[in-house]
């Protein structure tokens, strides 16, 4: 797994997560399994900033629209580094359409920005670094997002999940999509702050 960027003072993505416990393996076994599965999804070269990379990938079109609506495009195109847990279009499809439509309205720009920045961590945290943090902390790692709230990361059977403030869980489905100012990890559920 490549680096999951711990983002400093700027942020992007939204999330809802919750972790499910599985039969325990040793921290080393869990880290090795997660590293093996996530390494197979790594992309070798950065093709632009986080925003440019997301714009070039059709699975992130809803996220790009949300980033634009929230006024975060310039921030996420800045020097970073940032680690973004990016909800795919399929993740946004799980959100009630009326709720999503409301969040995209100019009157809710601040609320949308708060959700999106809950998906961003300051720094450059690739999958290997995240897996190590999880193993070093007894099976879970707390990540401080750019919006100031916490996400809990856990590795189970080679899969990394994120749990949000409400206890909802999102699974990391692809890791280490490189950008010149950070890294993107795709997730299957939008995370929600408290």
C-alpha positions, 0 to 999 in steps of 0.5 A, spaced: 500 500 500 502 506 498 502 513 502 495 515 505 497 523 505 495 526 512 493 533 510 495 539 513 490 545 513 486 544 507 481 538 505 476 535 501 472 529 502 466 527 505 464 520 509 460 515 512 464 509 515 463 504 520 467 498 522 465 491 523 470 486 527 472 479 524 476 474 527 482 476 530 489 475 526 496 478 529 497 485 527 503 483 523 498 478 519 493 483 518 498 488 516 501 484 511 494 482 508 492 489 507 499 491 504 498 485 499 491 487 497 492 494 496 499 494 493 495 490 487 491 497 486 497 502 486 498 507 480 505 508 479 505 516 476 502 522 478 498 525 472 496 532 476 494 535 482 488 531 486 483 535 483 486 534 476 487 527 477 479 526 480 477 530 474 480 525 469 477 519 472 469 518 471 468 514 477 469 521 481 465 526 477 460 527 482 466 528 487 468 533 482 462 537 482 461 537 490 468 540 490 466 545 485 460 547 489 463 547 495 469 552 493 474 547 495 478 546 488 483 551 489 485 549 496 485 541 493 490 544 487 495 547 492 501 544 494 499 540 500 500 534 501 494 531 502 491 524 503 484 524 500 479 518 501 475 519 495 468 517 495 466 514 488 460 516 484 457 509 487 458 512 494 454 518 492 449 514 489 448 511 496 446 518 499 439 520 498 438 524 492 434 530 495 439 530 501 445 530 495 441 535 491 440 540 497 448 539 499 450 542 492 446 548 493 449 555 494 446 556 501 449 549 503 456 551 501 459 551 508 456 544 510 458 541 504 465 543 505 465 540 512 463 534 509 468 534 504 474 536 508 472 530 513 475 526 507 481 529 507 488 528 512 494 533 512 500 529 509 502 524 505 499 517 507 500 512 502 497 505 504 503 502 507 503 507 512 496 507 513 497 499 514 503 500 519 499 505 523 493 500 524 498 495 526 502 499 530 496 501 534 493 494 536 488 494 530 486 501 529 488 508 527 485 514 529 486 519 523 485 527 524 481 530 518 482 537 515 475 539 518 478 537 525 474 531 526 476 523 527 476 517 522 478 510 525 481 506 520 481 498 521 484 493 517 481 486 517 482 480 512 486 485 507 481 490 507 481 497 510 475 500 513 474 507 515 469 509 521 466 515 521 463 519 527 456 516 527 459 509 526 458 508 519 463 504 515 466 505 508 471 500 505 477 503 501 476 500 494 483 502 491 489 505 494 495 510 492 492 514 486 498 518 485 497 526 485 503 531 485 500 534 491 498 528 495 495 521 494 487 519 493 484 512 496 477 511 493 472 509 498 465 506 497 461 510 502 460 517 503 463 519 510 459 524 515 462 528 520 458 529 527 
